[in-house]
Every structure is written in structure tokens, then in C-alpha cells.
Amino acid sequence: MTQASAPQPVPTPTVAPLHWKVVVDTADPHAQADFWAAALGYLVEDHSPLIERLLGLGAVPPEIVVESHGRHAWRDAAGVRHPQDPYEKESGTGLGRRLLFQRVPEPKTVKNRLHIDLHSGGGQLETEVARLTGLGATVLQEVNEPSGRWVVMADPEGNEFCLH
């Protein structure tokens, strides 16, 4: 008879942790950035100092730039970042918790394989559902199981997320 072996410790990574961001394909990066900034309490990144410098140097063509919130922005990308996380002042790019929205030509056609879970404060689920639907989200399903209660929602472009 063999004895059960003792649990093995999980190895410690030998590489430095990687910086990451979640990138969302979208038809309208600026509308999505506005929705998610409001939903999460994040800030829409201000890339205008970098864009203005690059335009002034002739390094980028003016047709890849639009105006958003009264400032220059990339036509095909917009980001949001946590207000307390560091960011590069020269580019406006967040260095911490961040979502980037990039324009793609094709529409969303199937369920997400990755989604964001939002966690409301205790007893605030209905209040948060109302707030998020007021921002443009829709309720897809209300789930009430022994393991918990949450609401499956979609952002204005149909990307699913869960609100707990």
C-alpha cells in the first residue's frame, strides 16, 4: 500500500511579474472608454500631450487623430486607468490597472470568452444595476444560486460582464 504524498509547495516564479492591460475590441473606442470609466470610477487617459508633440514633429498624420473631451485623442484607441495608479505624464498612458479599447472593423458576434466581474458593496446590487443601466448597460440575466447572486450584464456594445 502506498502512502499519500505530502502536498508539494507551489514553485515561486523566477521571472519578474509582467505588466498587463485588458484590451477590448470595439466599434467606438471613445464611447466604450467613457462607459467603462464611469462604470468603474476610472479616468479616461489623456494622450493629448503626446499626440500634440507627435503632430508638431510631423511624426503622425492628422487623420489618425480625433477630438474627444475637447482634446486630441487617437482615432482608433482609448484607454481608462485607475485614478490612484501611476501613469506616464508624457504620454498619459496608465502603468497600473487599465483597460484599452481598440477599434476593429468587425462587429461582436459571439459570447465573450473573457469577461470582467464587478463587485458592488454589500446590499448595493440593485443600486449598481440601476446606475450601470443608466450609463447604457443592459441586463441579460439575473442569477440566484446557492453559490451566490449576481447579474449578467452587457456594455453598450454587447460585451458581457457580471455584477456581484
C-alpha positions in Angstrom: 0.0 0.0 0.0 1.3 3.4 -0.9 1.2 6.4 1.4 -0.3 9.6 0.2 2.5 12.1 -0.6 2.6 15.4 1.2 1.4 18.4 -0.8 4.2 19.9 -2.8 4.8 23.7 -2.5 3.9 25.9 -5.4 7.1 27.0 -7.1 8.0 30.7 -6.9 8.2 32.3 -10.3 11.8 33.1 -11.3 10.7 35.8 -13.8 9.7 39.3 -12.8 5.9 39.9 -12.9 4.6 41.2 -16.2 2.8 44.4 -16.6 -0.6 43.9 -18.3 -3.8 45.6 -19.5 -7.1 44.2 -20.8 -7.7 45.1 -24.4 -11.3 45.2 -25.7 -12.1 45.2 -29.5 -14.7 47.8 -30.2 -16.5 49.8 -32.9 -16.2 53.0 -30.9 -13.3 53.2 -28.6 -14.2 56.6 -27.1 -17.8 55.7 -26.3 -16.6 52.4 -24.7 -13.9 54.3 -22.7 -16.5 56.8 -21.5 -18.8 54.0 -20.4 -16.2 51.9 -18.6 -14.6 55.0 -16.9 -18.0 55.9 -15.5 -18.8 52.3 -14.6 -15.5 51.7 -12.8 -14.8 55.2 -11.4 -11.7 55.2 -13.6 -10.2 58.1 -15.6 -10.2 58.3 -19.4 -6.5 58.6 -20.3 -5.3 61.9 -21.7 -2.9 61.2 -24.6 -3.1 64.8 -25.9 0.4 65.9 -24.8 2.0 63.0 -26.7 -0.3 63.4 -29.7 0.3 67.2 -29.9 4.1 66.7 -29.8 4.0 64.0 -32.5 1.7 66.1 -34.7 4.1 69.1 -34.2 7.0 66.9 -35.3 5.1 65.6 -38.3 5.6 62.1 -36.9 1.9 61.1 -37.2 -0.6 62.2 -39.8 -3.6 64.3 -38.6 -6.1 61.8 -39.9 -5.3 59.3 -37.1 -6.4 61.9 -34.5 -9.8 63.0 -33.4 -11.1 65.3 -30.7 -12.6 63.8 -27.6 -13.5 65.7 -24.4 -12.0 68.9 -26.0 -8.6 67.4 -26.6 -6.7 65.4 -29.2 -7.1 61.6 -28.9 -6.2 58.6 -31.1 -8.9 57.9 -33.5 -8.7 54.1 -33.1 -7.8 53.7 -29.4 -8.8 55.0 -26.0 -7.8 53.8 -22.5 -9.1 54.1 -19.0 -7.0 53.8 -15.8 -7.5 53.6 -12.1 -7.2 57.1 -10.7 -4.7 56.1 -8.0 -2.3 54.2 -10.2 0.8 55.7 -11.7 0.9 56.9 -15.3 3.4 58.4 -17.7 2.9 62.1 -17.8 4.5 62.4 -21.2 2.0 60.0 -22.9 -0.9 59.8 -20.5 -0.6 56.0 -20.5 -1.6 54.2 -17.3 1.0 52.0 -15.7 -1.3 50.0 -13.5 -4.9 48.8 -13.7 -6.0 49.7 -17.2 -8.5 48.9 -20.0 -7.6 49.8 -23.6 -10.3 49.9 -26.3 -9.2 49.5 -29.9 -11.3 50.0 -33.0 -11.8 46.9 -35.1 -13.9 46.6 -38.3 -15.9 43.5 -37.5 -18.9 43.5 -35.0 -19.1 41.3 -32.0 -20.8 38.1 -32.9 -20.5 35.6 -30.1 -20.3 35.4 -26.3 -17.1 36.7 -24.7 -14.5 34.1 -23.7 -13.2 36.5 -21.1 -15.3 39.0 -19.0 -15.0 41.4 -16.2 -16.6 40.9 -12.8 -17.6 44.0 -10.9 -18.2 43.8 -7.2 -20.7 46.2 -5.6 -20.7 47.0 -1.9 -22.8 44.8 0.4 -26.5 45.2 -0.4 -25.8 47.6 -3.3 -26.6 45.2 -6.2 -29.9 46.8 -7.3 -28.4 50.3 -7.0 -25.4 49.4 -9.1 -27.7 47.7 -11.7 -29.7 50.9 -12.0 -26.6 53.0 -12.2 -25.0 50.9 -14.9 -28.2 50.6 -17.0 -28.4 54.4 -16.7 -24.9 54.5 -18.3 -26.1 52.3 -21.2 -25.6 48.8 -20.0 -28.3 46.2 -20.3 -29.4 43.3 -18.0 -29.0 39.9 -19.7 -29.7 37.6 -16.8 -30.3 37.6 -13.1 -28.6 34.6 -11.4 -29.6 33.4 -7.9 -27.9 30.2 -7.0 -26.7 28.6 -3.7 -23.2 29.8 -4.6 -24.3 33.4 -4.8 -26.3 36.1 -6.5 -25.2 38.2 -9.5 -26.5 39.9 -12.6 -25.1 39.2 -16.1 -25.0 42.5 -18.0 -23.7 43.8 -21.3 -21.9 47.1 -22.0 -23.2 49.4 -24.8 -21.5 47.2 -27.5 -22.8 43.9 -26.1 -19.7 42.8 -24.2 -20.8 40.7 -21.2 -19.8 41.4 -17.7 -21.0 40.2 -14.3 -22.1 42.4 -11.4 -21.9 40.8 -8.0 
